[in-house]
Amino acid sequence: MDLAHAGARELARALTAKSVSSRELVRGYFDRTAASDLNAVVTLDVERALADAAAADEETARGTSRGPLHGVPITVKDALATAGLRTTCGAPELADFVPEEDAVAVARLRAAGAIVLGKTNVPQWCGDIQTSNEVFGVTANPWDTARTPGGSSGGSAAAVADGLCGFDLASDIAGSIRIPAHFCGVYGLKPSAGLVPGEGYVDHAAPSLVPPDGNVLGPICRSADDLDLVLSVLCGLATPPVSGPFRAAVWLDDPACPVGSETAALLGTAVKALESSGVDVRQAEPPGTFEELWDLHLDMVLAAVSYNLPDEGLPPATRTHRGWLARAEDRARARQAWARWFADFDVLLCPVTAMPAFPHDHAGDVGSRVLEIDGVVRPHMTTIGWCGLFSVLGLPTVTMPIGRTPEGLPVGMQVVAAHGADTTATAFARHASSVVGGYVPPR
């Protein structure tokens, strides 16, 4: 078994069978991180991880186990509090901040036996679709180090793709799990809004007990099976058996966010293969328009992260409570309409972004940078709308790899399910993996 690139469930089985020790895994991941040129894992917890691994091995020898992740080494996004371990969110203001308590989700993973190796890099305040900050610098994509791994969970996806951990616990408010998973060729789950406790997320310098509205915590892994495993630990959900063929709606392009030709070709090929495998594929006619949902998402996400935004130019939802309530009402109505729509479908298949990973570009900011896609120059923010739709709807979404471009860059697909049907999305991704292929080590 290639332990570095094995799935978390495979690692757990190997540990239970005593074919490898937790100490061997921890040392192996630390060695790989030391040799890595990605700058993905930026703060290490070497002494505690080795001590925790030794304790896990002793418990295994006695025939005891803390849970399904007993002895499995993981990393945690550097926006989630880790007791006794630096947590910066990429901000100079928090360069030396060491929380006293774990985020609730981190504590649940530790209680199930996971061993935290360290923290993975993010853009400052998690506010970009690339990963770079003044504290730790730039994180690179393992498929092409001249390109970004995405953001904001770029360090998370790069670490998972390059075999630097068993899996990573990350966060997503506007695509922060899904974009990096897509760019790095791994699996990411944005759970249903409200499913996984968000306490302990750090998004501004002042202490906070209130997670940002719409932000969710979820895993980045090397298989759909691993998404199920981590989800079961975080919130107790178990994946039900699937009866009958999946009913999948497809929404592969929209004039409001055109998809690049290379990405579109891979999505089309994947959908045809899934239809040939027995999936009941139908063209989607979703309620409302792309533009309406995207505008709603922008208003709500800007309100949620307004701690770190200048006052000028903000929408009404960020300026008055009445403005926020009006948009929250619009959001509730949209969510209600989509709940009715999903009565006819198990999943919706759609793009993650308009393009694969692009070269590092740190001039200006996320609002001013542009990309050329099929000869058309587009602002960064107009390429990621597909993620924003399902952020504002609060729907569970799996990003899974479906192939690579002629340049060898990974492309992913979003698998969206009804609110609360997270395990339907992961079950479909597991089936699709057997049809369109899954994770492949980048090097």
Salt bridges, closest charged atoms under 4 A:
ASP2 OD2 - HIS5 ND1 2.75
ASP37 OD1 - ARG443 NH2 2.89
ASP45 OD2 - ARG48 NE 2.67
ASP57 OD2 - ARG23 NE 2.89
GLU59 OE1 - ARG66 NE 2.95
GLU59 OE1 - HIS70 NE2 3.83
ASP78 OD1 - LYS119 NZ 3.58
ASP102 OD2 - ARG110 NE 2.76
ASP128 OD2 - ARG369 NH1 2.68
ASP144 OD2 - ARG147 NE 2.99
ASP162 OD2 - ARG443 NH2 2.83
ASP172 OD1 - ARG178 NH2 2.91
ASP203 OD1 - HIS204 ND1 2.56
ASP213 OD2 - ARG331 NH1 2.81
ASP225 OD1 - ARG430 NE 3.79
ASP228 OD2 - ARG430 NH1 2.49
ASP280 OD2 - ARG282 NH2 3.25
ASP299 OD2 - ARG327 NE 2.78
GLU329 OE2 - ARG333 NH2 3.08
ASP330 OD2 - ARG327 NH1 2.80
ASP346 OD1 - ARG247 NH2 3.24
GLU407 OE2 - ARG147 NH2 3.27
